[in-house]
Amino acid sequence: MINQLQAPIQEFKDIIDSNKNFLIISHNKPDGDTLGANFALRIALLNLNKKVTSACYDVIPEKLSFLPESKHLTQDFLLEDYDAIIIVDTGAKHLVSHFEKYPELNRTKKPIIIIDHHYSVEDFGTVKIIDSSATSTTSLLLEIFEHLNWNITPNMATCMLNGIYTDTGSFMHSNTNIKVLKQAAKLGRLGADFRPIQINNFKRVPVKKLQLIGEVLSNIEYDHSSKVLKSGVTYDLLQKYDANSNDLDGVSDLICSYPEARYSVLYTEDNEGRVKASLRTRKDGVNVAEIAENFGGGGHTKAAGFRQHGRLQKRVIWDVV
């Protein structure tokens, strides 16, 4: 696929070569892939003697604070200070929309480069390097670095391996393939520190999060006719455990492990009158991205989501069997 992206990659390189100051933005509620891509690219540009700011509307989750360069993530910037903007792991404007206090982002004439592995038809970005077949944005970024013959340091390798590891669910999701396993091995040879990635992402779970997960699992409902498994997390439930949506990482995949279900849905309510739906499936004949698109969302064949305005309410249905 990288061969089909040579034109936008060359445009990306030309912008890098001809400019000095860069802003790299990760999407709201950052995960291991968007931050891994941000910091790996940050180090690469610093090594090219560029000036770089890494930004995200939300603060970095504690479990990802071990990543190299994480202390440099900021929530504040002035767009006028930069020659070009790079947005990683999303091509959807609404996922960086909280930066609306800087409205010039939406009307700037400065180059905006999108590097992403999510399919998008949105008219946003000057240069788009998008490969929806890539396992993660960090997987795609590794290919870009290799194509450009840029040096990959151990810290860059750690950041990219973190993105690959988390987006494949520690190599258990259906997007794990031979290519990405070879990439992981290559990053290990390049000096990636695997142990903190494993420990911080999957081996440290606070008691409150375990209790929250317990309630989510106890709220599961299974529709035998549609074979859809659902659970919901109200905002009040999150408040009860002093939690946020980041504390639900991996829960959608856990729910999806029920073998009889065609797909699963985890609804999460926020304090702004919106509900996020996370869809997962392990069935080869089910495309949850198509389901999500019906509600204005999208994603991958096996993992997708959408958001709608509203509140969560549990229904009780009586029936005779």
Buried (B, 14 or more C-beta within 10 A) or exposed (E): EBEEBEEBBEBBBEBBEEBBEBBBBBBBBBBBBBBBBBBBBBBBBBEBEBBBBBBBBBEBBEBBEBBBBBEBBEEEBEBEEBBBBBBBBBBBBEBBEBBEEBEEBEEBEBBBBBBBBBBBEEEBBBBBBBBBEBBBBBBBBBBBBEBEEBEBBBBBBBBBBBBBBBBBBBBEBBBBBEBBBEBBEBBBEBBBBBEEBEEBBBEEEBEEBEEBBEBBEEBBEBEEEEBBBBBBBBBEBBEEBEBBBBBBBBBBBBBBEEEEBBBBBBBBBBEEEBBBBBBBBBBEEBBBBEBBBEBEBBBBBBBBBBBEEEEBEEEEEEEEE
